[in-house]
Amino acid sequence: MNEMTFVCKAAEVKEGGVKQVSLPAFDDEFAVYNLGGEFFVTDDMCTHGMVSLAGGDVQDGQIFCPLHGGAFDIRTGAATEHPCKVRLKTYPAELRGEDVYANLA
């Protein structure tokens, strides 16, 4: 299914920022990013260490893990800095008016 799910209000994610989102129908949290007014959604848990990526820094289209400094490309999920090696799961996202939706399947 390609069902889109409301994840948050766009205004809740500052430009160049990241926000952790917990949704009742899902066991895991998601990270929502605002890159120049374009929104992206990934899993929130780092694939290298058990830590929330929403606590990390967004720089040049990457999210840096606050635990070991590894990084992922926000758009593709590719691991871009060691020690991260396993891709981060990404989800198709879109802005609908003032709301961010994503296909979380």
C-alpha positions in Angstrom: 0.0 0.0 0.0 1.1 3.5 -0.7 -0.9 5.2 2.1 0.4 8.5 3.3 0.4 9.1 7.0 0.4 12.5 8.7 3.6 12.9 10.7 3.7 16.5 11.9 3.1 20.1 11.1 5.7 21.6 8.8 6.2 24.5 11.2 7.4 22.1 13.9 10.6 21.4 12.0 12.8 24.4 11.7 14.8 25.1 8.5 17.9 22.9 8.5 16.5 21.0 11.5 15.3 17.6 12.6 12.4 16.5 14.8 11.7 13.2 16.4 8.1 12.0 15.8 6.3 9.2 17.6 3.1 8.0 16.1 0.6 5.8 18.0 0.2 3.2 15.2 4.0 2.5 15.0 6.5 0.9 17.4 9.5 3.0 16.4 10.1 6.7 16.1 10.8 8.7 13.0 13.0 11.7 12.2 11.6 14.5 10.1 14.0 16.9 8.4 13.5 20.3 6.7 16.1 21.0 4.1 15.3 24.3 2.4 11.6 23.8 2.7 11.7 20.2 1.4 10.8 17.5 4.0 12.3 14.1 4.5 11.5 11.3 6.8 13.8 8.5 8.1 14.0 6.0 10.9 15.1 7.9 14.0 17.4 5.2 15.4 21.0 5.2 14.3 21.9 1.9 12.5 25.3 1.9 14.3 24.4 2.7 17.9 21.1 2.7 19.8 20.6 6.5 19.8 18.1 8.9 18.4 19.3 10.8 15.4 17.0 13.7 16.2 19.6 14.6 18.8 22.2 15.0 16.2 23.3 17.9 13.9 22.1 18.5 10.3 24.9 19.7 8.1 25.1 19.7 4.3 22.2 17.3 3.8 23.5 14.9 6.4 22.4 13.9 9.9 25.3 13.3 12.3 24.8 10.8 15.0 25.2 12.4 18.5 26.9 9.2 19.9 29.8 8.4 17.6 29.7 11.1 15.0 28.8 8.9 12.1 26.5 10.3 9.4 23.8 9.5 6.9 22.6 11.3 3.8 19.1 12.5 4.7 17.8 12.2 1.1 19.0 8.6 0.4 19.8 7.1 3.8 23.3 6.2 2.7 25.9 5.9 5.4 28.4 8.8 4.7 30.7 8.9 7.7 32.3 6.1 9.8 31.6 4.2 12.0 28.1 4.0 10.3 28.0 1.4 7.5 24.4 0.3 7.3 21.9 2.4 5.3 19.3 4.4 7.2 15.7 3.6 6.1 14.0 6.5 4.4 10.4 7.1 3.6 8.7 9.0 0.7 7.5 12.3 2.2 5.5 15.2 0.9 4.2 18.5 2.1 0.4 18.9 1.9 -0.5 22.5 2.8 1.0 23.0 6.3 1.3 19.2 7.1 4.1 16.7 6.4 3.0 13.2 5.3 5.0 10.1 4.6 4.5 6.6 3.3 5.7 4.7 6.4 5.1 1.2 5.0 
